[in-house]
Amino acid sequence: MTPDLERLVKLQHLDSRIDEARRTIASHPERLAAADARLNAAKQAVDAAKQRLKDNQDARRAAEKDAALYQSRLDKFKDQLSAVKTNREYQAMQHEIATAQQELGVVEERVLERMMEGDALTVEVKKVEALLVAQQKEVDAEKKSLTAELAATEHTLKETSAARAALVADLPRTLFALYEQVSKARKGVAICTATPDGLCSVCHVRLRPPVFQTVRHNDTIVQCEVCQRILYYIPPPQPVTPPTTVTP
Ligand SMILES: [Zn+2]
């Protein structure tokens, strides 16, 4: 391969790494925000579960208050029962007592329901609190690794950019201009291989036999006639024949 073609291959490799590093750096704030969003969701789940438990406790207290009220009314009726004089009064009071008893039963049932519901909600609060602790740990670790990754990527970007500048200094200006022009037009891929069966490895067009023949020599700048990318050739690895062992 000519030194210039070799430099172009290296340049493409560096540019791909630079591009990847830039994309990683650009996505950093977004990835941090995504981690924070997950943590916030876990916090909101805890707040919501606690609110449901509080609502339940309020409802239970209200029902208990009602129950106490109905109970005292029932007690009062029972006290009055001993004081009635006539049979009619007695029957009327009995009726009042039955009604009060029924109402008390309904409210007591409600208290019981709220208690059972409260037990389930307490379990739920504990569950989402545990999830929040786990999520907090996970997000802390993720942020730490994201920060480390950002530093490493920034370092890589600095190194590859310096290597690129050195490489570009050694390239003929017209060749570099061609590389830049194709790279710009072709989403950052200016040079690619021709496959062993004579295709452009990126746009997959079949190269004309004389073109492919020239590319195989790796000694001239040849562009794909369709996508304009500069082509080079890596011969397929020769099949390795196992060494025959000779037994003496
Ligand atoms: Zn092509």
Boltz pocket constraint, residues with backbone or C-beta under 6 A from the ligand:
constraints:
  - pocket:
      binder: B
      contacts: [[A, 200], [A, 201], [A, 202], [A, 203], [A, 204], [A, 205], [A, 224], [A, 225], [A, 226], [A, 227], [A, 228], [A, 229]]
      max_distance: 6.0
